[in-house]
Amino acid sequence: MASINTNYGAMVAAQSLSATSRELDKTQNRVTTGLKVSSAKDNGAIWAIATTQKANAKALDSTINNLQRQQSVAEVGLAAGDTIMAALSEMKTLAAAIDAGDGGAGTTAYQSDYTALANEIGAAITAAVFDGTNAFGGTPPAQPTAAPTWTTLTAADVQTEIDAWAGRLQTIGTNAKSYERQIAFNGKLQDSLEAGAGNLVDADLAKESAKLTALQTKQQLGVQALSIANQSSSILLSLFR
């Protein structure tokens, strides 16, 4: 039945066009933002999970930064340790020569070299600082590991120092390697969390682009259908001519 009061065809066409427009707006937003869930309104549960995972990934930045700082302190310590161990090796030779000497000019020269090397070790210990932290313990200046005065150590004392520093540097080296592994692990964990969050909220742009084209075509057809439906009243007028 044709009626000028109720145009059912136009109503259906208008409803269909409105639904298409809503879907088109949603798809355009996905293409624009690259996200299929850009707010809690899109999907509250998914948005909450993704937001939490992104926050967890971001929080790992501070953990990684702290590990990198500790690694840098350790690397500085290892660099200073090379100087210290080289100096100690020379000092052992000089200490043996001093112990065997007669206190003459030769011994005095050995003692001068020995003292210079001891000073180098002290300078290396004091300089082994990164961001205010001495690699060998606390804030600078740190102290040598053993005797109160380095200039009177015997060859046996120097060997004791060599053994002590070897153990200390071994620990620092082990820690440096551990920091490296932890940094790598936390970096991978961060990437995994970000990728997981992305899987939940990122849009498939190829799929959304194809859908956008289809919806634009559907919208144009809907406009034409509504226009045709609205012409029914004009058709009724032609019956009275």
Secondary structure, 3 states (H helix, E strand, C coil): CCCCCCCHHHHHHHHHHHHHHHHHHHHHHHHHHCECCCCCCCCHHHHHHHHHHHHHHHHHHHHHHHHHHHHHHHHHHHHHHHHHHHHHHHHHHHHHHHHHCCCCHHHHHHHHHHHHHHHHHHHHHHHCEECCEECCCCCCCCCCCCCCCHHHCCHHHHHHHHHHHHHHHHHHHHHHHHHHHHHHHHHHHHHHHHHHHHHHHECCHHHHHHHHHHHHHHHHHHHHHHHHHHCHHHHHHHCCC
